[in-house]
């Protein structure tokens, strides 16, 4: 299972200034399993071999937030580089 939630707020403060604030949450769950069976040739019965079988589960949750501010001083000098982000991996 994989799902994401990402709200974004964009605000034009003035003709030369922009502000963007956002957050993102994503969650992933991966499950995998292998059942290795061995048989007895004489009777055809199958038994689970615990040594060769495996079950695997991986869960990941990531929370992130960011803030971007951009402006231009004149037509030749622009900046949209002031970026602060914070990520948390649970």
N, C-alpha and C positions, 0 to 999 in steps of 0.2 A: 504494500500500500504506500502510495506517495501522494501527499497533498501539500499545497502552498497557499498562503494568504499574504497579500502584499498591498496595503493601502499606501497611496502616494498623494501628497498635497503639493500643488504647484501654485505659486502666487507671484504675480507680476507686481512688484512694489512700485516701480516707476517705469518710464520708458527705457531706462538703462540698467535697471536692477531687478534681479529675479531671485526667488527663494524656493527651495524644494526640500521637503521633509518627508521621510518615508520609513517604513518598517516592513520587515518580512519575517514570516514564520514558515518553516518547512519541517515536515515530519516524514520519515521513511521507515518502513518495517520490511525486512527481507527474511523470509523463512525458506529453509531448504532441508531436505531430508533424503537420505539414501538408506534403503534397507537391503542388505546383502543376504541372500538366502543360499544355503547349501543343501544339497539333496543326498539322499541315501539311494544309490542306484538300484538296490535290490527292491525296495518298497516304493520309491518315488516320493517319499515324504520330504517336505522342505522345512528347514529349521533356520531361524534368524541367527546370523553370526554377529554377535554384539561387537566383536573386535573390528570388524570391517564395516559396520554400519555407523551412520552418523546423523545427528540432528543439529542444525545450526539456525540461530536466530540473531538478527542484528537490528537494533533500534537506534535511530538518530533523530534528534530534535535540535534545530538551529534557530536562534532568535537573533535578528540583526536590526539595527536602526542607523539612519544616516541623515545628514544635514548638509545641503549644498547652498552656497550663496554666490551669486555672480553679478558682476557689474562691468560697465565700461566707463573709463574716464573720458575718453574721446573716441573718435572713429578709428584711431590707430592703436589704442591701448585698451585691451579687454582682459578681464580675468574672470574666470568661473572655476576657480581652483581651490577655494577655501572649503575643504571637504572634511567632515568629521564623521567617522563611522565607528560603531561599536558592535561586536559580534559576541554572542554567547553560545557555546556548544554545550548542550546538556547531556 
